[in-house]
């Protein structure tokens, strides 16, 4: 049974689950306008804070997303839109701003293109 509360869902509610130096995992819940999330689809997006271009992740029915490849000690903004099965996208969530963790001094980390020691 799919939600019949409203044609367009309200803003999803975002919560940070895990923050590392290079990734952020968030969860999202349907807005309080309907508690039946069966058939709900989500469209997560993120960007480095201060940049204008949003990066869209694939549409999903899973209410969590891990964003990887992020820069250490940097602020990112996250938002998610939701829709009911076969419906229209609702308004995006409020922005969730998260700062990734700082690299420990003297530690090396690898990236796709090179290694860096700080």
Secondary structure, DSSP 8 states (H G I E B T S, - for coil): ----S-SS----EEEEEEE-SSEEEEEEE--TT----TT-EEEEEEEETT-S--EE---BSSSEEEEES--TT-EEEEEEEEE-TT---------EEEE-----TT-EEE-SS-EEE-
